[in-house]
Amino acid sequence: MRFTIASLIFLASLSIATPVIYDGRAPLNYTEGDINIPKAPYTYVVRGSGNASAYVEFEKLIPPTPLWYGKLLGFLPLPEFTEQTVHIKIDNSSVFVPGGNPANAQYGFRRTEIIAENNVTLEETNTTVFHFSIARDDLFPLNIDHEYQIVFIEPTDGTHVFQIRYGSNFAAPTQPDLPTSNAKNLEVTDHALNVIYSVPFESLTWYNFAVQVDWTNRTLGVLASKNGDTLKQVTPKVLPNLSSTAGPNGQGDFHFGMVKLPLANPNDSPANQADVVHHGIQEGTTEGLYFSGVFVESPTEGISIGYGETTPAVGA
């Protein structure tokens, strides 16, 4: 059988090999104007007082994770990207005001998150796998004295089915020695905030994740890699996530971006020190992260690990 170069590129470009339920990779023609609406594949941008485009940019010059380019002849990367890198920033204006009511202003946080289009019937039933890749922005670095919540699924009770966390864990009163020993690591935590995977977060590196959520049995499994390495299972098996709520009340919005928690203000009352949403110390600096490779898939035919390859779903 003869293959032309065009047909080889087409075959290699099928870099996600399992049923994709939601594709949140920014299309090449997606613009800052689109995020202000926002257009699909995004539903909402949790942000401060500016337009969404003041905090979210689409980068054509910064390559996304290479996992989903596909490969030509099994080893050469394809010459063109299929998505844009998403650049998400916060600054001192990044105070979210739910409902536009100043009484609800979240002065404790600085936050910008994109909320994915969410069909919970498909994305959050049976078993699904949430893919995303994260890279540092060293021009606008995060302050690791603070805790950052970067990727999470948030039901209406405000908890997180799982999350990616970075920096020093929030405490009231503030811990005496900052940053904490874990502050330089990206951590995957379960609903009860147990750390189930941790990796140092270094410069000039894409950190790729796939988090398997079994919504029926309430378990989690994690695959991870760096840059162009295919995803590998990093939890020995599925892990219980039984503090999460079963059924519709345990489903929620899929967020990626950052929520920067404050440092507790020693001049505040104990109650206000513990109220991270509305009180605390923030420096107001501009800080950023890069995201790519955001999608949700069904693992019925395996979990995509890059370049059209799959591995079996994480087992018990």
RAVEN-V249454 format. One record per residue. PHI is phi in whole degrees, -180 to 180 (NA if undefined). OMEGA is omega in degrees with one decimal (none if undefined). D_LAST is the distance of its C-alpha to the last C-alpha in Angstrom with 1 decimal. Layout:
BEGIN
[[PHI:OMEGA:D_LAST] [PHI:OMEGA:D_LAST]]
END
This chain:
BEGIN
[[NA:-179.7:41.9] [-95:175.5:43.3] [-119:171.5:41.4] [-82:175.7:43.4] [-58:-179.6:42.4] [-62:-178.6:41.9] [-71:176.9:39.5] [-64:178.2:37.5] [-63:178.6:37.2] [-60:-179.3:36.2] [-64:-178.5:33.4] [-69:-176.2:32.2] [-75:177.4:32.2] [-79:-166.7:29.4] [-86:170.9:27.1] [-111:-167.4:24.4] [-101:-176.0:23.1] [-120:-177.2:20.9] [-63:178.6:22.2] [-86:-179.6:23.5] [-89:179.5:23.6] [-144:178.2:25.6] [-114:-178.8:27.5] [-102:175.7:28.8] [-74:-174.0:30.2] [-66:178.5:33.9] [-58:-176.7:36.2] [-63:-179.6:38.9] [-99:-179.6:41.6] [-77:-173.4:40.0] [-123:174.3:42.6] [-61:175.4:43.1] [-63:179.2:45.1] [-66:-178.0:42.1] [-72:177.8:39.9] [-71:-176.4:42.8] [-76:-13.8:42.5] [-90:173.8:39.5] [-88:174.0:38.9] [-55:18.6:35.6] [-97:-177.1:32.9] [-119:-175.0:33.3] [-103:-172.5:34.2] [-162:171.6:35.6] [-120:173.5:36.2] [-75:-169.4:36.1] [-159:176.6:39.0] [-87:-168.4:42.2] [-78:-178.0:45.8] [-85:170.7:46.0] [-62:179.1:45.0] [-56:-177.6:41.5] [-69:173.4:43.0] [-73:-175.0:44.2] [-122:-177.3:40.7] [-128:178.5:38.8] [-127:-179.5:40.1] [-119:-168.8:39.1] [-105:174.8:39.5] [-89:-176.1:40.5] [-91:177.5:41.6] [-103:-174.1:38.3] [-63:174.6:35.9] [-74:174.3:32.4] [-52:-178.4:29.3] [-78:-173.2:29.9] [-59:-170.5:26.4] [-109:173.4:27.7] [-68:-162.9:31.2] [89:178.6:30.4] [-132:176.5:32.1] [-94:-179.9:35.2] [58:171.9:35.2] [82:-177.5:31.8] [-143:-179.6:33.1] [-94:178.4:35.7] [-68:176.8:34.6] [-64:-173.0:36.2] [-78:-176.8:39.3] [-124:177.9:38.7] [-80:176.8:36.1] [-111:179.4:34.6] [-151:171.7:34.1] [-100:170.6:35.9] [-74:179.9:34.5] [-99:-179.7:34.5] [-107:-176.7:36.4] [-117:-176.1:35.9] [-129:168.1:38.3] [-128:171.2:39.3] [-150:-174.1:42.7] [-71:176.4:44.8] [-86:-172.8:45.2] [-82:177.8:41.5] [-105:-179.0:41.8] [-79:-179.8:40.1] [-120:-178.6:42.3] [-57:178.7:40.3] [70:-177.6:42.7] [71:-177.8:45.4] [-93:-178.1:46.5] [-55:179.2:47.6] [-66:-179.3:46.8] [-97:-173.5:43.1] [-56:-177.1:43.2] [-93:-175.3:40.3] [-69:178.3:42.4] [-72:-176.2:39.8] [-95:156.1:37.6] [-122:-169.8:38.3] [-149:166.2:36.0] [-144:174.8:35.6] [-139:168.9:32.6] [-88:174.1:32.3] [-102:-177.9:30.6] [-71:167.3:29.0] [-58:-169.7:30.0] [-133:169.8:27.5] [-103:-172.0:26.9] [-63:178.4:24.3] [-61:-179.8:24.2] [-97:-171.0:22.8] [-80:-171.5:21.3] [-133:169.5:19.6] [-136:-176.8:18.3] [56:177.9:15.3] [-125:178.7:13.2] [-135:-175.6:15.5] [-125:-177.6:15.7] [-102:-178.7:18.6] [-104:173.9:20.5] [-169:177.1:23.3] [-130:-173.0:25.3] [-132:174.8:27.5] [-138:178.6:30.6] [-71:168.7:33.2] [-113:-174.3:36.7] [-77:171.2:38.8] [-76:179.5:42.0] [-130:-171.7:40.7] [-72:173.8:38.3] [-77:179.8:36.2] [-99:-170.8:37.5] [-75:167.0:34.8] [-70:-178.4:36.5] [-101:170.2:34.9] [-95:176.3:31.4] [-123:172.4:30.4] [-105:-163.0:27.7] [-109:177.7:27.3] [-136:179.9:24.5] [-165:169.7:23.1] [-111:-170.8:22.6] [-118:170.3:25.0] [-67:-175.4:25.4] [-67:178.9:28.9] [-82:176.2:28.4] [85:175.8:28.3] [-80:-179.9:24.9] [-125:178.3:22.3] [-58:166.3:18.9] [-150:175.6:18.2] [-154:166.4:21.0] [-103:-175.5:22.4] [-124:179.4:25.0] [-148:176.8:27.7] [93:-178.4:30.7] [-85:-179.1:31.6] [-58:176.8:29.9] [-62:173.9:32.4] [-147:175.7:34.0] [-128:-1.1:37.1] [-68:-179.1:39.3] [-58:179.4:38.5] [-61:-172.8:37.2] [-71:-175.5:40.2] [-117:179.3:38.8] [-115:-2.2:37.6] [-75:179.2:35.7] [-77:-173.2:32.9] [-64:-178.7:31.1] [-95:-165.9:28.1] [-66:-176.5:30.4] [-91:-177.8:30.2] [-108:161.9:26.5] [-79:-178.1:24.5] [-122:170.6:21.7] [-95:179.1:18.7] [-120:175.9:18.4] [-87:-177.5:16.4] [-60:-179.7:18.5] [-86:177.4:19.5] [72:170.2:20.7] [-73:177.7:18.4] [-79:-179.4:18.4] [-110:172.7:15.0] [-162:-178.2:16.8] [-144:-178.4:20.6] [-150:176.3:23.0] [-59:-176.4:26.9] [-100:-171.6:28.5] [-107:-179.0:31.3] [-70:170.7:34.2] [55:-175.9:34.5] [-141:169.4:30.8] [-88:174.8:28.5] [-105:-175.2:25.0] [-100:-179.8:22.6] [-132:165.9:19.4] [-136:-178.5:16.8] [-110:179.5:14.8] [-89:179.4:12.2] [-117:171.5:12.7] [-95:-173.8:11.2] [-74:-179.0:14.4] [-82:-176.6:13.8] [-92:177.8:10.9] [56:174.8:12.0] [-132:177.6:9.2] [-131:169.7:10.1] [-141:-174.1:9.4] [-130:167.1:12.6] [-118:-177.9:14.5] [-154:174.5:18.1] [-165:176.3:21.3] [-121:174.2:25.1] [49:-175.0:27.9] [-92:176.8:27.7] [-73:178.4:24.7] [-65:-178.5:21.9] [-64:176.7:18.7] [-128:177.9:16.2] [-67:-177.9:12.7] [-118:166.2:13.5] [-102:-174.1:10.5] [-64:-179.7:8.7] [-165:172.7:5.2] [-68:-177.1:5.2] [-115:-178.1:7.8] [-65:177.4:9.7] [-131:-165.9:12.9] [-75:175.0:14.6] [-75:174.1:18.0] [-70:-176.3:18.2] [-89:176.9:20.1] [-77:173.2:18.8] [81:-173.7:21.1] [-56:-178.9:24.0] [-69:177.7:24.8] [-95:177.6:21.6] [-90:-178.5:22.4] [-166:-177.9:24.7] [-80:178.6:26.5] [-94:-176.7:25.0] [-109:163.6:27.2] [-140:-174.3:27.9] [155:173.7:30.8] [-160:167.5:31.5] [-116:178.2:32.4] [-94:178.3:34.4] [-78:-178.6:34.5] [-82:160.4:37.9] [-93:178.6:39.0] [-63:179.6:40.2] [-84:-177.7:44.0] [-64:178.6:45.6] [-85:178.8:48.5] [-84:173.0:46.4] [-66:176.7:45.9] [-54:-179.8:42.6] [-64:-179.8:41.6] [-73:175.5:42.4] [-61:-179.4:40.7] [-80:-178.7:37.4] [-87:-173.7:38.1] [-66:-176.2:36.4] [-71:-168.7:37.1] [-115:-174.2:40.8] [-136:174.7:42.0] [128:-174.3:41.8] [-101:173.7:43.0] [-132:-178.3:42.4] [-82:178.4:44.3] [82:-179.9:44.5] [-77:174.0:43.9] [-81:-177.3:42.7] [-139:-175.0:39.1] [-149:173.2:36.9] [-143:174.8:33.6] [-111:179.2:32.9] [-134:171.1:30.1] [-159:174.6:29.3] [62:-178.0:26.6] [-90:174.1:25.7] [-163:178.6:24.0] [-124:-179.5:21.2] [-133:170.3:19.5] [-92:179.9:17.4] [-90:-177.7:14.6] [-60:176.7:15.6] [-112:-178.0:17.2] [103:178.5:15.0] [-102:177.1:15.4] [-66:-179.2:19.0] [-118:178.8:19.4] [120:173.7:23.2] [59:178.2:26.2] [80:179.5:24.9] [-92:178.4:21.9] [-132:172.0:18.3] [-137:179.1:14.9] [-61:175.4:11.9] [-56:178.4:9.8] [-64:-176.4:7.0] [-104:-179.4:3.8] [-77:none:0.0]]
END
